[in-house]
């Protein structure tokens, strides 16, 4: 019985490791495997490249966390907050100018990756996802 349980847990661990590893490349500079299938891709950026990307691309910074999360603080320079879990997320994104560049972030990078992919799938060309989200952020955090 212990052997069977151990085998199941080991298989689950291998599956989780493989699926997580395939979602981004080790250098963090490419998009998810899903984006390759849709024909577009967003770019992952590190906290160290955040301000450079915002400045060079004249990017609009979007926090996609919930209102409860954003109330605790946002990255200084955040331009707007659009809750990824909200039913009106798609409507709010559709209002944005597709020719502009956007840097997207959330708490740890998962929702912002999904939001970035959503934007790419809906015609946006310059979308950047902050790896590690606000938890990996080393700069200023301010109250909205």
C-alpha positions, 0 to 999 in steps of 0.5 A: 500500500505504501509503495502504491501511494509513493508511486502515485505521489512521485508521478504527480510530482514529476507531472507538476514539475514538467508542466511548470517547466514547460510554461516558460523558458529558463531565461524568462524572455519568451512566452508560454507554449500556448502562445506559440500555438496561437501565433502571438507571444508576450514577453516576460520581463524581470523586475530589473528590466521593468522600468527600462521596458516601461520607458523604452516602450512608453508602456502602460502599466496594468495591475490585474489583481483584485481590488482587495489586493490592490488596496494594499499597494501597487507598483509606483507608476501603475496606470490602471487596475483591471481585475483579471477575475472580474466578469468585465475583464474582457470589456475593459481590455477591449477599450485599450489601444492595441497599438500601445505597449502594456506591462502587466503584473499581478501578485506572483505572475500567474494571472498576469501571464494569463492576462497577457496571453488574453491580450495577445490573442485579442490583437495586442502586439506589445505585451510584457508580463512581470515575472514574479509579480509584485512579490518579486518587485524590489521597487516602490509600492504605493497606495492607489 
